[in-house]
Amino acid sequence: MPTYDLACEACGTGFEVFRQRMLRPEEQVCPECGDEARIVLSAFQTAAPGASSRRTTTVNRVMSPGCGCGSCAA
């Protein structure tokens, strides 16, 4: 399940959102103040095919600041 790390520029609140699909712009709302939140840089780990659970690869995900679609890597 995708995890999205978001931060509100208005009040500085950071939070996570879990979705089974892409995050929609209307779902990027701060739970504290209700203002628009932006996806922040994050990393995730994935196991390589056939690798033991101890061998993982860290992948850095960089989102284009204005995009939010998830497919724009910088």
N, C-alpha and C positions, 0 to 999 in steps of 0.2 A: 504494500500500500504506500503510495507516495506521501512523503512528508514535506511540507512547505514551511520554510522559516521565513517569517515576515517581521517587519518593524514599522512602527508608526512614526512618521516624521513630525507629526504635530505634538504628540505627548511623550515619544521615546519608548513606548511599550514594545517589547519583543514577545512574539508568541509563535506557536506551531499550529499548522492546520493539516489534518489527515483527510485525504480524499481518495476514492478509488478511480478517479479520472483527473483530467487536467483542471487546474484551479481557474475558475472564472473570475473576471474582474470584479463582479458584484460580491464575490466572496472574500475579497481582500479588504475587509473592514476591521478596524481596530475594536477589540472587545471593550476597551476602557472608554474611549472618547467617540467612537463611531466614525472617525475620519478614515481616509484612504490609507492603506498600508502597502508597503512595497516588499517584494521578494528580496531577501538578502542572500549573500554568498554563503554557500554551505558545502559540505563534503559528505559523501556516503561511501560505504564499503560494500564490495561485492566479492563473492567467492568465484574464482576462475573455474571453468568446467573441469571436473575431474580432480580438483584440488581438495586437499583436506581442509577441515574447518579452521585450521590454524593459518593457512595461507590465504590472505585476503588482499585485495587491491583497493587502494583509496582513490576515488575519483573526485576531482574538484569540479563543481558545477558553477559556472559563472553565467549569470543571467544578464542580458542586455537591459540597462536601466529602464527604458521605456517600453520594452516589449511585453514581457510577462507570459509569452507563449510557451516557454520551456525548451524551444528548439534552437534558440539563438545563443551559441556559445562564443564568448570573446576570447 
